[in-house]
Amino acid sequence: NLPPPEIPATKSSNISDISRLFDPLGWVAPSIVIAKMMIQKLWLAGVEWDEEVPDNLVNEWFDYREELMHINRVNIPRW
Protein backbone atom coordinates (compact mmCIF):
# COMPACT_ATOMS: atom_id res chain seq x y z
CA ASN A 1 0.00 0.00 0.00
CA LEU A 2 1.12 3.49 -0.76
CA PRO A 3 1.27 5.97 2.08
CA PRO A 4 -0.93 9.07 1.89
CA PRO A 5 0.31 11.45 -0.80
CA GLU A 6 2.70 14.21 0.20
CA ILE A 7 1.40 17.75 -0.06
CA PRO A 8 2.73 19.62 -1.94
CA ALA A 9 3.53 16.96 -4.52
CA THR A 10 7.10 17.19 -5.80
CA LYS A 11 8.96 15.29 -8.47
CA SER A 12 10.92 13.57 -5.71
CA SER A 13 7.80 12.44 -3.80
CA ASN A 14 6.12 11.16 -6.97
CA ILE A 15 9.15 9.13 -8.02
CA SER A 16 9.48 7.83 -4.46
CA ASP A 17 5.90 6.53 -4.63
CA ILE A 18 6.47 4.99 -8.05
CA SER A 19 9.59 3.19 -6.81
CA ARG A 20 7.40 1.37 -4.25
CA LEU A 21 5.48 -0.42 -7.00
CA PHE A 22 6.85 -3.96 -7.00
CA ASP A 23 5.78 -6.42 -9.67
CA PRO A 24 8.50 -9.03 -10.25
CA LEU A 25 6.30 -11.23 -12.47
CA GLY A 26 4.87 -8.39 -14.54
CA TRP A 27 1.19 -9.12 -13.86
CA VAL A 28 0.32 -5.44 -13.39
CA ALA A 29 2.80 -4.08 -15.94
CA PRO A 30 0.15 -2.02 -17.78
CA SER A 31 -0.51 -0.07 -14.58
CA ILE A 32 3.18 0.45 -13.95
CA VAL A 33 3.70 1.73 -17.49
CA ILE A 34 1.29 4.56 -16.65
CA ALA A 35 3.48 5.47 -13.67
CA LYS A 36 6.59 5.47 -15.87
CA MET A 37 4.80 7.74 -18.32
CA MET A 38 4.14 10.10 -15.41
CA ILE A 39 7.88 10.24 -14.71
CA GLN A 40 8.44 11.08 -18.35
CA LYS A 41 5.89 13.91 -18.18
CA LEU A 42 7.65 15.33 -15.12
CA TRP A 43 10.97 15.36 -16.96
CA LEU A 44 9.44 16.91 -20.07
CA ALA A 45 7.77 19.60 -17.96
CA GLY A 46 11.20 20.57 -16.61
CA VAL A 47 10.18 20.10 -12.98
CA GLU A 48 13.12 20.15 -10.57
CA TRP A 49 13.43 17.53 -7.81
CA ASP A 50 11.98 19.53 -4.91
CA GLU A 51 9.80 21.83 -7.00
CA GLU A 52 6.02 21.61 -6.81
CA VAL A 53 4.49 19.69 -9.68
CA PRO A 54 2.13 21.71 -11.94
CA ASP A 55 -1.57 21.39 -11.10
CA ASN A 56 -2.49 19.43 -14.21
CA LEU A 57 0.14 16.77 -13.41
CA VAL A 58 -0.77 16.73 -9.71
CA ASN A 59 -4.41 16.03 -10.58
CA GLU A 60 -3.37 13.29 -12.99
CA TRP A 61 -1.07 11.79 -10.34
CA PHE A 62 -3.74 11.77 -7.61
CA ASP A 63 -6.26 10.21 -10.01
CA TYR A 64 -3.73 7.50 -10.84
CA ARG A 65 -3.07 6.84 -7.14
CA GLU A 66 -6.80 6.48 -6.51
CA GLU A 67 -7.13 3.97 -9.34
CA LEU A 68 -4.04 2.13 -8.14
CA MET A 69 -5.77 1.38 -4.83
CA HIS A 70 -8.15 -0.90 -6.75
CA ILE A 71 -5.33 -3.10 -8.01
CA ASN A 72 -5.68 -5.36 -4.99
CA ARG A 73 -8.91 -6.59 -6.59
CA VAL A 74 -6.85 -8.39 -9.22
CA ASN A 75 -6.93 -12.08 -8.44
CA ILE A 76 -4.68 -14.50 -10.29
CA PRO A 77 -5.68 -18.09 -9.54
CA ARG A 78 -2.86 -20.49 -8.76
CA TRP A 79 -2.79 -24.25 -8.62
Rosetta constraint file for C-alpha pairs under 8 A:
AtomPair CA 1 CA 69 HARMONIC 7.65 0.50
AtomPair CA 2 CA 17 HARMONIC 6.86 0.50
AtomPair CA 2 CA 20 HARMONIC 7.49 0.50
AtomPair CA 5 CA 9 HARMONIC 7.38 0.50
AtomPair CA 5 CA 62 HARMONIC 7.93 0.50
AtomPair CA 6 CA 13 HARMONIC 6.72 0.50
AtomPair CA 8 CA 52 HARMONIC 6.20 0.50
AtomPair CA 8 CA 53 HARMONIC 7.93 0.50
AtomPair CA 9 CA 13 HARMONIC 6.25 0.50
AtomPair CA 9 CA 14 HARMONIC 6.81 0.50
AtomPair CA 9 CA 52 HARMONIC 5.75 0.50
AtomPair CA 9 CA 53 HARMONIC 5.91 0.50
AtomPair CA 9 CA 58 HARMONIC 6.75 0.50
AtomPair CA 10 CA 14 HARMONIC 6.22 0.50
AtomPair CA 10 CA 49 HARMONIC 6.65 0.50
AtomPair CA 10 CA 50 HARMONIC 5.49 0.50
AtomPair CA 10 CA 51 HARMONIC 5.50 0.50
AtomPair CA 10 CA 52 HARMONIC 4.66 0.50
AtomPair CA 10 CA 53 HARMONIC 5.30 0.50
AtomPair CA 11 CA 15 HARMONIC 6.18 0.50
AtomPair CA 11 CA 42 HARMONIC 6.78 0.50
AtomPair CA 11 CA 47 HARMONIC 6.71 0.50
AtomPair CA 11 CA 48 HARMONIC 6.74 0.50
AtomPair CA 11 CA 49 HARMONIC 5.04 0.50
AtomPair CA 11 CA 50 HARMONIC 6.31 0.50
AtomPair CA 11 CA 51 HARMONIC 6.76 0.50
AtomPair CA 11 CA 52 HARMONIC 7.17 0.50
AtomPair CA 11 CA 53 HARMONIC 6.39 0.50
AtomPair CA 12 CA 16 HARMONIC 6.05 0.50
AtomPair CA 12 CA 49 HARMONIC 5.14 0.50
AtomPair CA 12 CA 50 HARMONIC 6.10 0.50
AtomPair CA 13 CA 17 HARMONIC 6.27 0.50
AtomPair CA 14 CA 18 HARMONIC 6.28 0.50
AtomPair CA 14 CA 39 HARMONIC 7.99 0.50
AtomPair CA 14 CA 61 HARMONIC 7.97 0.50
AtomPair CA 15 CA 19 HARMONIC 6.08 0.50
AtomPair CA 15 CA 39 HARMONIC 6.90 0.50
AtomPair CA 16 CA 20 HARMONIC 6.79 0.50
AtomPair CA 17 CA 21 HARMONIC 7.36 0.50
AtomPair CA 18 CA 35 HARMONIC 6.38 0.50
AtomPair CA 18 CA 36 HARMONIC 7.84 0.50
AtomPair CA 21 CA 32 HARMONIC 7.38 0.50
AtomPair CA 23 CA 27 HARMONIC 6.77 0.50
AtomPair CA 23 CA 28 HARMONIC 6.68 0.50
AtomPair CA 23 CA 29 HARMONIC 7.32 0.50
AtomPair CA 28 CA 32 HARMONIC 6.57 0.50
AtomPair CA 29 CA 33 HARMONIC 6.08 0.50
AtomPair CA 30 CA 34 HARMONIC 6.77 0.50
AtomPair CA 31 CA 35 HARMONIC 6.89 0.50
AtomPair CA 31 CA 68 HARMONIC 7.67 0.50
AtomPair CA 32 CA 36 HARMONIC 6.36 0.50
AtomPair CA 33 CA 37 HARMONIC 6.17 0.50
AtomPair CA 34 CA 38 HARMONIC 6.36 0.50
AtomPair CA 35 CA 39 HARMONIC 6.57 0.50
AtomPair CA 36 CA 40 HARMONIC 6.41 0.50
AtomPair CA 37 CA 41 HARMONIC 6.26 0.50
AtomPair CA 38 CA 42 HARMONIC 6.30 0.50
AtomPair CA 38 CA 61 HARMONIC 7.47 0.50
AtomPair CA 39 CA 43 HARMONIC 6.39 0.50
AtomPair CA 40 CA 44 HARMONIC 6.16 0.50
AtomPair CA 41 CA 45 HARMONIC 6.00 0.50
AtomPair CA 41 CA 57 HARMONIC 7.99 0.50
AtomPair CA 42 CA 46 HARMONIC 6.50 0.50
AtomPair CA 42 CA 47 HARMONIC 5.81 0.50
AtomPair CA 42 CA 53 HARMONIC 7.65 0.50
AtomPair CA 42 CA 57 HARMONIC 7.84 0.50
AtomPair CA 43 CA 47 HARMONIC 6.24 0.50
AtomPair CA 47 CA 51 HARMONIC 6.24 0.50
AtomPair CA 47 CA 52 HARMONIC 7.59 0.50
AtomPair CA 47 CA 53 HARMONIC 6.59 0.50
AtomPair CA 53 CA 57 HARMONIC 6.43 0.50
AtomPair CA 53 CA 58 HARMONIC 6.03 0.50
AtomPair CA 54 CA 58 HARMONIC 6.18 0.50
AtomPair CA 55 CA 59 HARMONIC 6.09 0.50
AtomPair CA 56 CA 60 HARMONIC 6.32 0.50
AtomPair CA 57 CA 61 HARMONIC 5.98 0.50
AtomPair CA 58 CA 62 HARMONIC 6.15 0.50
AtomPair CA 59 CA 63 HARMONIC 6.14 0.50
AtomPair CA 60 CA 64 HARMONIC 6.19 0.50
AtomPair CA 61 CA 65 HARMONIC 6.22 0.50
AtomPair CA 62 CA 66 HARMONIC 6.21 0.50
AtomPair CA 63 CA 67 HARMONIC 6.33 0.50
AtomPair CA 64 CA 68 HARMONIC 6.02 0.50
AtomPair CA 65 CA 69 HARMONIC 6.52 0.50
AtomPair CA 66 CA 70 HARMONIC 7.51 0.50
AtomPair CA 67 CA 71 HARMONIC 7.41 0.50
AtomPair CA 70 CA 74 HARMONIC 7.99 0.50
